[in-house]
Amino acid sequence: DAFGEGPQLAVRFMGGSTPQPLVVPLPIIATKFVAPLRVEGADFFRRWKTLDGKEQQQIFKLTAMPLAEALVERVVGAGLRMALLKGVDPNPANFVASGWLVTKGAPPQGDSSSVLMRLEVNAQAAMCRASVRASSPAIVATVMKLVLSQLGTPVS
């Protein structure tokens, strides 16, 4: 997995006359290694199909209704570092985004390094279904967690 244990900072200091070790994990999240991937609709759905079975879905209540495109652009673009693809989903209320995982050995913008997301909005119920696909389960879980934290609350 591309995201095993994260980096740590090890510090040793003197506490009285005894050396004291301190190991602190650094707060680096997986989406810091995602770059926007601008693709056309046909290429997005081709990549979507190649990642079949590597998906997590979550239905959640939206915190803001209507779900403003500016908010989605801020969360997806600035936060998740993905490209918001306009006109890809046949439903204009839905949002589609794509990025690629920049890691050593990953083919640049290759299918296997794709990080794909769909947000299907039900405006009448103020609900949304997020679907995230990527080859890494860690990146899927991280993207989903961040989407939920910024756009809504899980439905129990």
C-alpha positions as CSV (number, residue, x, y, z in Angstrom):
1,D,0.0,0.0,0.0
2,A,1.3,3.4,-0.9
3,F,0.3,4.8,2.5
4,G,1.6,2.6,5.2
5,E,2.8,4.2,8.4
6,G,3.3,7.9,8.1
7,P,6.5,9.8,8.7
8,Q,7.6,10.4,12.3
9,L,9.8,13.0,14.0
10,A,12.1,11.6,16.6
11,V,13.5,13.9,19.3
12,R,15.7,13.2,22.2
13,F,16.1,15.7,25.0
14,M,17.5,15.7,28.6
15,G,14.9,15.5,31.3
16,G,17.0,16.2,34.4
17,S,19.9,13.9,34.0
18,T,18.1,11.3,31.9
19,P,17.7,11.3,28.1
20,Q,14.1,11.3,27.0
21,P,13.0,10.1,23.6
22,L,9.9,11.5,22.0
23,V,8.4,10.2,18.7
24,V,5.7,12.3,17.1
25,P,3.8,11.3,14.0
26,L,3.7,14.1,11.4
27,P,0.2,15.0,10.2
28,I,0.5,14.3,6.5
29,I,-2.6,13.1,4.7
30,A,-2.7,11.1,1.6
31,T,-4.5,13.8,-0.5
32,K,-1.3,15.9,-0.4
33,F,0.0,13.4,-3.0
34,V,-3.0,13.9,-5.4
35,A,-2.8,16.1,-8.5
36,P,-5.7,17.3,-10.5
37,L,-6.5,15.1,-13.6
38,R,-8.5,16.9,-16.3
39,V,-10.2,14.3,-18.5
40,E,-13.2,14.2,-20.8
41,G,-16.3,12.3,-19.9
42,A,-15.6,9.2,-21.9
43,D,-12.1,8.9,-20.4
44,F,-13.5,9.4,-16.9
45,F,-16.0,6.6,-17.2
46,R,-13.4,4.3,-18.8
47,R,-11.2,4.9,-15.8
48,W,-14.2,4.4,-13.5
49,K,-14.8,1.0,-15.0
50,T,-11.2,-0.1,-14.6
51,L,-11.5,0.6,-10.8
52,D,-14.7,-1.4,-10.5
53,G,-14.7,-3.2,-7.1
54,K,-12.3,-0.6,-5.5
55,E,-15.0,1.7,-4.4
56,Q,-16.5,3.1,-1.2
57,Q,-19.9,4.7,-1.1
58,Q,-21.4,6.8,1.6
59,I,-24.8,8.5,1.8
60,F,-24.9,11.6,4.0
61,K,-27.0,14.6,4.9
62,L,-25.8,17.8,3.3
63,T,-24.8,20.6,5.7
64,A,-25.6,23.3,3.1
65,M,-28.5,23.2,0.7
66,P,-28.5,23.9,-2.1
67,L,-25.0,22.5,-2.5
68,A,-23.2,25.5,-4.0
69,E,-20.7,24.8,-6.8
70,A,-18.3,27.2,-5.2
71,L,-18.2,25.1,-2.0
72,V,-17.7,21.9,-4.0
73,E,-14.9,23.6,-5.9
74,R,-13.2,24.7,-2.7
75,V,-13.5,21.2,-1.1
76,V,-12.6,19.3,-4.2
77,G,-10.0,21.6,-5.8
78,A,-8.3,23.3,-2.9
79,G,-8.8,20.6,-0.2
80,L,-8.7,17.3,-2.1
81,R,-6.5,18.6,-4.9
82,M,-8.7,17.1,-7.6
83,A,-10.2,18.5,-10.8
84,L,-13.9,19.2,-10.8
85,L,-15.1,18.0,-14.2
86,K,-18.1,19.9,-15.6
87,G,-20.6,18.4,-17.9
88,V,-19.5,14.8,-17.3
89,D,-22.5,13.6,-15.3
90,P,-25.8,13.6,-17.2
91,N,-27.5,15.0,-14.1
92,P,-26.4,18.7,-13.8
93,A,-27.0,18.6,-10.0
94,N,-24.2,16.0,-9.6
95,F,-20.5,16.6,-9.4
96,V,-17.6,14.5,-10.8
97,A,-14.0,14.9,-9.9
98,S,-10.7,13.2,-10.8
99,G,-7.1,13.3,-9.7
100,W,-4.1,11.1,-9.9
101,L,-1.9,9.8,-7.1
102,V,1.7,11.1,-7.5
103,T,3.9,8.4,-6.0
104,K,7.3,7.0,-7.0
105,G,6.8,4.3,-9.6
106,A,3.2,5.3,-10.5
107,P,2.7,6.0,-14.2
108,P,1.9,9.7,-14.5
109,Q,-1.8,10.2,-14.9
110,G,-2.2,6.4,-15.5
111,D,-5.4,4.5,-14.9
112,S,-3.9,2.7,-11.9
113,S,-3.0,6.0,-10.2
114,S,-6.5,7.5,-10.8
115,V,-8.5,8.9,-7.9
116,L,-12.2,9.3,-9.0
117,M,-15.2,10.7,-7.2
118,R,-18.9,11.2,-7.9
119,L,-21.3,13.3,-5.8
120,E,-24.9,12.5,-6.5
121,V,-27.1,15.1,-5.0
122,N,-30.7,14.7,-4.0
123,A,-31.8,18.3,-3.5
124,Q,-35.3,17.5,-2.3
125,A,-34.0,15.3,0.5
126,A,-30.9,17.4,1.1
127,M,-28.9,14.2,0.8
128,C,-25.9,13.2,-1.2
129,R,-24.2,9.9,-2.2
130,A,-20.5,10.1,-2.5
131,S,-18.7,7.3,-4.5
132,V,-14.9,7.2,-4.5
133,R,-12.7,4.8,-6.5
134,A,-9.0,4.4,-6.4
135,S,-6.5,1.5,-6.5
136,S,-5.4,2.3,-2.9
137,P,-8.0,1.5,-0.1
138,A,-6.2,4.1,2.1
139,I,-6.7,6.9,-0.4
140,V,-10.4,5.9,-0.9
141,A,-11.0,6.0,2.8
142,T,-9.1,9.3,3.3
143,V,-11.0,11.1,0.4
144,M,-14.3,9.8,1.7
145,K,-13.6,10.9,5.3
146,L,-12.6,14.4,4.1
147,V,-15.7,14.8,1.8
148,L,-18.0,13.8,4.8
149,S,-16.2,16.2,7.1
150,Q,-16.6,19.1,4.8
151,L,-20.0,18.6,3.1
152,G,-22.2,16.7,5.5
153,T,-22.9,14.3,8.3
154,P,-23.3,10.5,7.9
155,V,-26.8,9.0,8.0
156,S,-27.2,6.3,10.6
